Amino acid sequence: MSQVDRQQAALYAIKNSEGTPYWEGGVKPFLSHCIDEVDSDYWVSEMGTPNPSYSDILELIMFKEYRDNNQALDFTLPENITAYVIRVSFNEDDEVADIITVPN
């Protein structure tokens, strides 16, 4: 799988994780942290509202960097505004193996 394909697959997995174990263990904690910790001025400048929804925030998520010999990808918000990232790990078959929130 190419790096672009892996990034797209990871982002798709993040955005479509609701209702999966990845939501509760990885994506939702990141989104909750963003809502609790990021200043409302940031949200107003990025999306025109001081109180974004989870789906609003997911639309801003962007690729940051590769980890673990390109087997894991980190995603965050523009400007690295949060101290956490969503990490998507792939297995040797290029399938999503895990999605977690970790310190940046």
JODA-V472727 format. One record per residue. N is the residue number from 0. RES is the residue in one letter. OMEGA is omega as a letter, one per 20 degrees, with the letter a starting at -180 (NA if undefined). BURIAL is + if it has 9 or more other ideal C-beta (glycine too) atoms within 8 Angstrom, else -. Layout:
N,RES,OMEGA,BURIAL  N,RES,OMEGA,BURIAL
//
This chain:
0,M,r,-  1,S,r,-  2,Q,r,-  3,V,r,-  4,D,r,-  5,R,r,+  6,Q,r,+  7,Q,r,-  8,A,r,+  9,A,r,+  10,L,r,+  11,Y,r,-  12,A,r,+  13,I,a,+  14,K,a,-  15,N,a,-  16,S,a,+  17,E,a,-  18,G,r,-  19,T,r,-  20,P,r,-  21,Y,a,+  22,W,a,+  23,E,a,-  24,G,a,-  25,G,a,+  26,V,a,+  27,K,r,+  28,P,r,+  29,F,a,+  30,L,r,+  31,S,r,-  32,H,a,+  33,C,a,+  34,I,a,+  35,D,a,-  36,E,a,-  37,V,a,+  38,D,a,-  39,S,r,-  40,D,r,-  41,Y,a,+  42,W,r,+  43,V,a,+  44,S,a,-  45,E,a,+  46,M,r,+  47,G,r,-  48,T,r,-  49,P,a,-  50,N,a,-  51,P,r,+  52,S,r,-  53,Y,a,-  54,S,r,-  55,D,a,+  56,I,r,+  57,L,r,+  58,E,r,-  59,L,a,+  60,I,a,+  61,M,r,-  62,F,r,+  63,K,a,+  64,E,r,-  65,Y,r,-  66,R,r,-  67,D,r,-  68,N,r,-  69,N,r,-  70,Q,r,-  71,A,a,+  72,L,r,+  73,D,r,+  74,F,a,+  75,T,r,+  76,L,r,+  77,P,r,-  78,E,a,-  79,N,a,-  80,I,a,-  81,T,a,+  82,A,a,-  83,Y,r,+  84,V,r,+  85,I,r,+  86,R,r,+  87,V,r,+  88,S,r,+  89,F,r,+  90,N,a,-  91,E,r,-  92,D,a,-  93,D,r,-  94,E,r,-  95,V,a,+  96,A,a,-  97,D,r,+  98,I,a,+  99,I,r,+  100,T,a,+  101,V,r,-  102,P,a,-  103,N,NA,+
//
